[in-house]
Amino acid sequence: MKAIKILLLVLLSISFSSRNFAQSSEKLVAGMSLERLQRYDAFLQKEIDNHQIPGAVSFIMKDGKVIEHRAMGYSNAVDKVPMKQDDLFYMQSMTKPIITVAFMMLNEEGHFLLTDPVSKYIPEFKNFRVAKDVNKGANGETDSLASQITIAQILSHTSGMTHGLATTALDRDFRMKYYGMPFPKNIQELVIKATKIPLVGQPGKQWNYSASPDVLSALIEKFSGMSTADFLQERLFKPLGMVNTGYNLTDAQAARVVKVHRNSPDGSLILTSNQPKTSGNVIWFGTHSLFSTAKDYMEFCQMLLNEGKWKGKQYLSRKTLELMISNHVGDMYEKRIPDRQGEGFGLGFAVLENVTGSQVLGDKGLFFWSGANNTHFFINPKEKLIAIMLTQKDPHTIYYHTKMRQLIHQAIVE
């Protein structure tokens, strides 16, 4: 009788432990606590409820497993159109990593060296001048180049070019002259137009966010003999299965494009007057202009996390990717953006160099970027973790990247 009681107790203990293990397992995926991850979802929902963003698509993968892929809020907050997982977003500067990868594929084919001067391929680059005072605008006094701009400097935003986003008189003139009318016919003409505007500083002497990826697009066309749009489709988008990514969209795709929002004076969300043009685009920018979905961009990110190989095809070598996600700019990135301590910049991506310096959760080697309408992503190779958060809200803020890092990494428990 005593033996039977002991046996029953053992069986009950095993059953209870099994139930607990099953319940616990249901809450963990690839070492991430889904319960703790609810803090991130709650943060996004609060931002939606407080009219800070219209909605969002969140896509998180770890160890090759989908942790979360959800749509929240609205694609059009004015008309209350629900956000869907397969909605398309105007990716803005999240175009830049794609262009950089395409360009480095051509580097692997031997078309150029990173140390080559750009003027070797675009002779007009010899004509650049350097502004003595950025507050005097494009017509102020200038110096000659102390050295030619190299391809590596174009990739790392240390060329001295600008983007027209700052408040200086030179940036104002850059916006007017580079993006203003009459608009050029193609990316080649646009890049030559840039050479007539002074640099903000000598090449290699500062990190300055710039329109230099447009130069990469022009060089892609020179080296490949194809338009950048065709090169991306044939060499990246089609083989990766990025079926909803491109500069121009079908009518069906255009109907799924999330509207760009901003806050009105009373705090409510309204649509901006400048919605992205979804067809008829003819300039293949390297800086912006691609449309994509969270699923498509995740395919691109999985290729990067998998050391350049995805779906049986090698797009980049492991050694090329190691070079791209290494810091190429010393402390110039931190000096230019004081609130991004512990970070540097590689070739096409910002990179986390020092976690304690950053004071944001992550690991050394994490790399990331974002777009003007608050599209954000990061890849953490050490944790085999990818996170994408897409919304369409002007203006851009790095706050959402920081909160992603914080609230997604805190969910890692194993």
Secondary structure by P-SEA (a helix, b strand, c coil): caaaaaaaaaaaaaaaaaaaaaaaaaacccccccccaaaaaaaaaaaaaaccccbbbbbbbcccccccccccccccccccccccccccccccccaaaaaaaaaaaaaaaccccccccccccccccccbbbbcccccccccccccccccccaaaaaaccccccccccccaaaaaaaaaaccccccccaaaaaaaaaabbbccccccccccccaaaaaaaaaaaaacccaaaaaaaccccccccccccccccaaaaaabbbbbbbccccbbbbbcccccccccccccccccccccaaaaaaaaaaaaacccccccccccaaaaaaaacccccaaaaaaccccccccccccccccccccccccccccccccccccccccccccccccbbbbbbbbbccccaaaaaaaaaaaaaaccc
